[in-house]
Structure formats: structure tokens, C-alpha cells
Amino acid sequence: MKSRLLSHLDAAIAAASMPSEADCLRAERAGLLARQGQLAEARSVIAGLQAQYAHNPHPKVNAWILLAEGLTSYFSDLGQTAHDKIRRAYAVSAASRDRRLNALAGAWLAHMDYTAYDLDAMGRHVAESLQLADADHHSARARACLVVALAYHFGGRFESAQPWYAKARLHASAEGDEAMLSAIMYNMAGLLADQSRHAVMTGEQEPAMLRRAELSLQSATNLDALIGIASLDALVPLHRARVCTLQGQWAEALALYEAHFSDGLLQGLDRMRASLGADLAWCRLQLGQTEQARKDALAAQVAVAHDRDADDRAAAHHRLAQVFAQLGDADVAARHREQAAADWRTHEREQAMAIAAIEKAVAALS
């Protein structure tokens, strides 16, 4: 099934009155192809446009090419190169007074600021994007609204996040952007799984929240299959593995980890290596694979210092405490429990910072 947004862009390219206008749309289309996982085709389009404008630069077209390059990089491995390219697209679009691209690039910068915990920058960029974007600029508004939702949700304010998730879905649906609808479901499911994980850690079961995460992941999987979205295709299965682990479905979780763990690391989840590896060790232990569980736990123990997210580190330490306790190493288990508590306190401070930053941004819109 062909994306409605892709069909719309094809029609707009055919109807464009100027070659430069058509080429901006071609670059935008390449960005959509990257988001859908059609990376080879996206790169081919970008290379053609770069060659075409190599000796006769056009600031507006070049800015759209930079955005397409950034999105192609991001949907390859979530790498830093993506941020650099999109930051340049943002700067060039501002200089060339391309308000539409400036709003869209700003929204993407806000999303990347959120994932990098640059929360003040996130707030600035999301406010700028929503101020610049016209009411019918659905791509910028969908992405910016998703960032607001994620910041509230990450901060523990799901009730404040829900209206912004709804706005993001509304804009994505209006444009026929199925890749964006999938991203909304995936991101929300990830945070629901994170919250459920902490509830399990503290002994407070949250079956309704966990079920909602499971349904969101299933919806994202179904939509990806319908449209043929293949970008970062290990991420959803690994989140499903996390949910299965929390539900005690050890064999299903283990199968998902074994099938997708290596690909997930290559696709940008290396920062979660310890928490995923600790869960993998726990699943093996429950299934009687004691020696392999010990090896996975030791690998996760080495990796935990490199996990960027405090809540992931807390989860990794908590799970490793369980694993080592069951393996009979009480002293190591105790150290992991202490570190889990310390990392969770760090996470709570980050939650407060996220809420402060996003509320400042929302206030600037009124």
C-alpha cells in the first residue's frame, strides 16, 4: 500500500511551476522515503540532487537536501551526523527565509534535543517550530506536538501528554503520514513500557499500563507491515521483548532478543545495551540457561556505565541485582541495588527538568 503522503508529494512534484520548487519537493520526498526505511532510494535521490546543484548552489534547495540527508542518517542508526545535518538545514532555511522548512527542521531538532537530554534547547526549538508553522503545516506540527507529548510523558505527566499525542495524531492523519502515526505509537509505547518497568521494580504492578504499551507496539507493527515501513526495524521487536519480560513471558522475550539484539545495537540502541542485556540474562536464568545468563549479566555489568539514560541504568542495575542474587552473589547484588536507587534519583531530577522546559515552551505559545 502506497503512503498517502508519498502520493501527495508525487502529485505536487508533477504540478510544480519551477524546477527549484520541484527539487525541494524531491528532497522532502527523499526524507519521507528515509523515514519509511527505503534508505537506498532516499540516498539515490539525494545524490542526484547534490550532483545537480554542486556547481550552481540554490540555498533553498540545498537546505531541503540537508534535511533529507539528516533524516537518512537518523533512520539508519540514530547517529550524531543526523543532528549536525538538520541543524545546518535549520540555519540555512532561516537565512533563506524558508519558513516552512525552518519550522520542520526546528521540530526535528526539538525531537533530537529531547533524546539527547538537551532540554532547554528542546523547549526553545519546539516553541519556535509551533510559532513558525502555519495551521496546515502538518508535518512540522505533528513532530513538534509529539515532542511536547513525550516531554510531559517522560516527566511523569501522562494526563498532560495525552492531548498533545492527540494533536500529533490529528496532524499526521490530515497529511496521510503513516510513518509519523507509527512513530507516535512507538514512542508512546516505549515510555509506557518504561513506566511499567519502574512499577515492577518497586513492586507496584501496572497491568493496564503494560497492556496499553503492548497494544501500541502491536498497532505500530501492523501499520508498518501495511505500508511497508522498514526503518529501524529492530526497535519495535526489542520493545516487545521488554514488555514480554515484564509480563513473565520468558521464552517469547528470549526469542525476540536473540533475533534482534545485534541489529538493535547497530540501529542506535547501543546506549541501552546494559538494560537490554540484563533483561536477556534474566530471561535465560528463568529458562534454566544459567551459564549463558551469567555471561550476559557480566557483559551487561561492563556496559552499564555507558548507558546514557538514567532510567535505563537504574533498570539495568535493578535487573542485575535480581540476576546476581539468584546466582548466589549477594554482595554484587547489593551493589547493583544501591546504584539502581542512585540512578533513579538522577532520573527524577531529569523528569523535573523536562517538565520545567516544556511548560516554559508551552507558555511561550499563549
C-alpha positions, 0 to 999 in steps of 0.5 A: 500500500502506497503512503498517502503522503508519498502520493501527495508529494508525487502529485505536487512534484508533477504540478510544480511551476519551477524546477527549484520548487520541484527539487525541494519537493524531491528532497522532502520526498527523499526524507519521507522515503528515509523515514519509511526505511527505503534508505537506498532510494532516499540516498539515490535521490539525494545524490542526484540532487547534490550532483545537480546543484554542486556547481550552481548552489540554490540555498533553498534547495540545498537546505531541503537536501540537508534535511533529507540527508539528516533524516537518512542518517537518523533512520539508519542508526540514530547517529550524531551526523543526523543532528549536525545535518538538520541543524545546518538545514535549520540555519540555512532555511532561516537565512533563506527565509524558508519558513516552512522548512525552518519550522520542520527542521526546528521540530526535528531538532526539538525531537533530537534535543529531547533524546539527547537530554538537551532540554532547554534547547528542546523547549526553545526549538519546539516553541519556535517550530509551533510559532513558525508553522502555519495551521496546515503545516502538518508535518512540522506540527505533528513532530513538534506536538509529539515532542511536547507529548513525550516531554510531559510523558517522560516527566511523569505527566501522562494526563498532560501528554495525552492531548498533545499525542492527540494533536500529533495524531490529528496532524499526521492523519490530515497529511496521510503520514503513516510513518509519523502515526507509527512513530507516535505509537512507538514512542508512546509505547516505549515510555509506557513500557518504561513506566511499567518497568519502574512499577515492577521494580518497586513492586507496584504492578501496572497491568493496564499500563503494560497492556496499553504499551503492548497494544501500541507496539502491536498497532505500530507493527501492523501499520508498518507491515501495511505500508511497508515501513522498514526503518529501524526495524529492530526497535519495535521487536526489542520493545516487545521483548521488554514488555514480554519480560515484564509480563513473565513471558520468558521464552517469547522475550528470549526469542525476540532478543536473540533475533534482534539484539545485534541489529538493535545495537547497530540501529542506535540502541547501543546506549541501552545495551546494559538494560537490554542485556540484563533483561536477556540474562534474566530471561535465560536464568528463568529458562534454566540457561544459567551459564549463558545468563551469567555471561550476559549479566557480566557483559551487561555489568561492563556496559552499564556505565555507558548507558546514557539514560538514567532510567535505563541504568537504574533498570539495568542495575535493578535487573542485575541485582535480581540476576546476581542474587539468584546466582548466589552473589549477594554482595554484587547484588547489593551493589547493583541495588544501591546504584539502581536507587542512585540512578533513579534519583538522577532520573527524577531530577531529569523528569523535573527538568523536562517538565520545567522546559516544556511548560516554559515552551508551552507558555511561550505559545499563549 
